[in-house]
């Protein structure tokens, strides 16, 4: 008589392994789906609150605090592409893109540091949930930036986009409807047209230096 027990045991082991794999996959999918679209804005608000504290250090120390959070919460390449125009961006070489993106990152961080100086006393109130963006798949998350005597303060709307199981900021809406990236496009575009990538890099570096001296 043929003993089928080893074969049966192997079949059961295979079925169990498959069940675990499927269960893990479903769990990972659910975990990704459960990521809150407000998370990047909440993280940014917390970091901005930290860098404005009186004991947050000098400009360089504050930049080291904020820069990793900007990397985590923003899709800076998407913002840069929108800020100079997708068609123009695609014409740049890989080296030009890398150089420009590195400088744009420094500029973005430095601009926040300039806006939220030590002891500025800004208070951040994140609105729950989000609302749909006109662009499919994107959402708009609102936070308010106020002060002790002005609450909740000014409304700031962030456009976020799902990327690899998380959400990233891809634009900021000024006055609730004006795209910051679109507003930058005229300035960046004219500088690129007259001075190329090196010209825009020089302009952004000068702005970073100016922000550091505020």
JOZI-V725200 format. One record per residue. N is the residue number from 1. RES is the residue in one letter. SS is DSSP state (2 for helix, 1 for strand, 0 for the rest). PSI is psi in whole degrees, 0 to 359 (* if undefined). NEAR is the number of other C-alpha atoms within 8 Angstrom. Layout:
{{N | RES | SS | PSI | NEAR} {N | RES | SS | PSI | NEAR}}
This chain:
{{1 | X | 0 | 139 | 2} {2 | X | 0 | 129 | 3} {3 | X | 0 | 113 | 5} {4 | X | 0 | 0 | 6} {5 | X | 2 | 316 | 6} {6 | X | 2 | 319 | 7} {7 | X | 2 | 318 | 7} {8 | X | 2 | 319 | 8} {9 | X | 2 | 318 | 8} {10 | X | 2 | 320 | 8} {11 | X | 2 | 318 | 8} {12 | X | 2 | 320 | 8} {13 | X | 2 | 318 | 8} {14 | X | 2 | 317 | 8} {15 | X | 2 | 318 | 8} {16 | X | 2 | 316 | 8} {17 | X | 2 | 319 | 8} {18 | X | 2 | 318 | 8} {19 | X | 2 | 320 | 8} {20 | X | 2 | 317 | 8} {21 | X | 2 | 314 | 8} {22 | X | 2 | 317 | 8} {23 | X | 2 | 317 | 8} {24 | X | 2 | 317 | 8} {25 | X | 2 | 317 | 8} {26 | X | 2 | 322 | 8} {27 | X | 2 | 319 | 8} {28 | X | 2 | 319 | 8} {29 | X | 2 | 316 | 8} {30 | X | 2 | 321 | 8} {31 | X | 2 | 318 | 8} {32 | X | 2 | 319 | 9} {33 | X | 2 | 334 | 7} {34 | X | 0 | 352 | 6} {35 | X | 0 | 128 | 10} {36 | X | 0 | 130 | 6} {37 | X | 0 | 344 | 13} {38 | X | 0 | 352 | 10} {39 | X | 2 | 313 | 9} {40 | X | 2 | 324 | 13} {41 | X | 2 | 321 | 13} {42 | X | 2 | 317 | 9} {43 | X | 2 | 320 | 10} {44 | X | 2 | 315 | 11} {45 | X | 2 | 317 | 9} {46 | X | 2 | 319 | 8} {47 | X | 2 | 320 | 11} {48 | X | 2 | 324 | 11} {49 | X | 2 | 322 | 11} {50 | X | 2 | 316 | 8} {51 | X | 2 | 346 | 14} {52 | X | 0 | 355 | 14} {53 | X | 0 | 149 | 11} {54 | X | 0 | 335 | 7} {55 | X | 0 | 20 | 5} {56 | X | 0 | 354 | 11} {57 | X | 0 | 183 | 8} {58 | X | 0 | 181 | 6} {59 | X | 2 | 313 | 8} {60 | X | 2 | 320 | 7} {61 | X | 2 | 320 | 9} {62 | X | 2 | 324 | 12} {63 | X | 2 | 319 | 11} {64 | X | 2 | 330 | 8} {65 | X | 2 | 316 | 10} {66 | X | 2 | 325 | 12} {67 | X | 2 | 315 | 9} {68 | X | 2 | 329 | 8} {69 | X | 2 | 322 | 11} {70 | X | 2 | 317 | 10} {71 | X | 2 | 323 | 9} {72 | X | 2 | 323 | 8} {73 | X | 2 | 337 | 13} {74 | X | 1 | 149 | 10} {75 | X | 0 | 87 | 10} {76 | X | 2 | 328 | 11} {77 | X | 2 | 320 | 7} {78 | X | 2 | 320 | 8} {79 | X | 2 | 316 | 11} {80 | X | 2 | 317 | 11} {81 | X | 2 | 318 | 10} {82 | X | 2 | 329 | 11} {83 | X | 2 | 338 | 12} {84 | X | 2 | 353 | 13} {85 | X | 0 | 131 | 10} {86 | X | 2 | 319 | 8} {87 | X | 2 | 315 | 6} {88 | X | 2 | 321 | 8} {89 | X | 2 | 319 | 10} {90 | X | 2 | 339 | 7} {91 | X | 0 | 346 | 6} {92 | X | 0 | 150 | 8} {93 | X | 0 | 165 | 7} {94 | X | 2 | 319 | 6} {95 | X | 2 | 318 | 6} {96 | X | 2 | 319 | 9} {97 | X | 2 | 315 | 10} {98 | X | 2 | 316 | 8} {99 | X | 2 | 314 | 9} {100 | X | 2 | 320 | 11} {101 | X | 2 | 319 | 11} {102 | X | 2 | 319 | 8} {103 | X | 2 | 320 | 11} {104 | X | 2 | 324 | 12} {105 | X | 2 | 312 | 9} {106 | X | 2 | 319 | 9} {107 | X | 2 | 316 | 12} {108 | X | 2 | 314 | 8} {109 | X | 2 | 313 | 12} {110 | X | 2 | 323 | 12} {111 | X | 2 | 319 | 10} {112 | X | 2 | 319 | 9} {113 | X | 2 | 323 | 13} {114 | X | 2 | 323 | 10} {115 | X | 2 | 330 | 6} {116 | X | 0 | 76 | 11} {117 | X | 0 | 165 | 9} {118 | X | 0 | 133 | 10} {119 | X | 0 | 13 | 7} {120 | X | 0 | 336 | 8} {121 | X | 0 | 21 | 8} {122 | X | 0 | 147 | 11} {123 | X | 1 | 137 | 10} {124 | X | 1 | 130 | 11} {125 | X | 1 | 110 | 8} {126 | X | 1 | 127 | 9} {127 | X | 0 | 143 | 9} {128 | X | 0 | 146 | 5} {129 | X | 0 | 200 | 7} {130 | X | 0 | 179 | 11} {131 | X | 1 | 156 | 7} {132 | X | 1 | 146 | 9} {133 | X | 0 | 154 | 10} {134 | X | 0 | 335 | 5} {135 | X | 0 | 123 | 5} {136 | X | 0 | 137 | 6} {137 | X | 0 | 339 | 8} {138 | X | 1 | 157 | 12} {139 | X | 1 | 163 | 12} {140 | X | 1 | 125 | 12} {141 | X | 1 | 132 | 15} {142 | X | 1 | 136 | 11} {143 | X | 1 | 157 | 12} {144 | X | 1 | 138 | 14} {145 | X | 1 | 112 | 14} {146 | X | 1 | 200 | 13} {147 | X | 1 | 179 | 11} {148 | X | 0 | 323 | 8} {149 | X | 0 | 11 | 5} {150 | X | 1 | 82 | 7} {151 | X | 1 | 145 | 8} {152 | X | 1 | 350 | 10} {153 | X | 1 | 206 | 9} {154 | X | 1 | 135 | 7} {155 | X | 1 | 132 | 10} {156 | X | 1 | 126 | 13} {157 | X | 1 | 127 | 12} {158 | X | 1 | 133 | 13} {159 | X | 1 | 124 | 14} {160 | X | 1 | 151 | 14} {161 | X | 1 | 138 | 11} {162 | X | 1 | 133 | 11} {163 | X | 1 | 115 | 7} {164 | X | 0 | 47 | 4} {165 | X | 0 | 4 | 8} {166 | X | 1 | 181 | 9} {167 | X | 1 | 143 | 14} {168 | X | 1 | 144 | 13} {169 | X | 1 | 130 | 14} {170 | X | 1 | 354 | 13} {171 | X | 1 | 161 | 11} {172 | X | 1 | 134 | 12} {173 | X | 1 | 119 | 13} {174 | X | 1 | 134 | 10} {175 | X | 0 | 28 | 7} {176 | X | 0 | 349 | 8} {177 | X | 0 | 348 | 6} {178 | X | 1 | 118 | 9} {179 | X | 1 | 124 | 10} {180 | X | 2 | 321 | 10} {181 | X | 2 | 318 | 12} {182 | X | 2 | 323 | 10} {183 | X | 2 | 327 | 10} {184 | X | 2 | 340 | 10} {185 | X | 2 | 322 | 12} {186 | X | 2 | 314 | 9} {187 | X | 2 | 311 | 8} {188 | X | 2 | 319 | 11} {189 | X | 2 | 317 | 10} {190 | X | 2 | 324 | 8} {191 | X | 2 | 319 | 11} {192 | X | 2 | 320 | 11} {193 | X | 2 | 324 | 7} {194 | X | 2 | 327 | 7} {195 | X | 2 | 2 | 9} {196 | X | 2 | 192 | 9} {197 | X | 2 | 318 | 9} {198 | X | 2 | 323 | 7} {199 | X | 2 | 317 | 11} {200 | X | 2 | 321 | 13} {201 | X | 2 | 317 | 12} {202 | X | 2 | 316 | 8} {203 | X | 2 | 315 | 8} {204 | X | 2 | 321 | 11} {205 | X | 2 | 323 | 10} {206 | X | 2 | 323 | 8} {207 | X | 2 | 319 | 9} {208 | X | 2 | 315 | 12} {209 | X | 2 | 318 | 8} {210 | X | 2 | 317 | 8} {211 | X | 2 | 322 | 11} {212 | X | 2 | 342 | 9} {213 | X | 0 | 358 | 5} {214 | X | 0 | * | 5}}
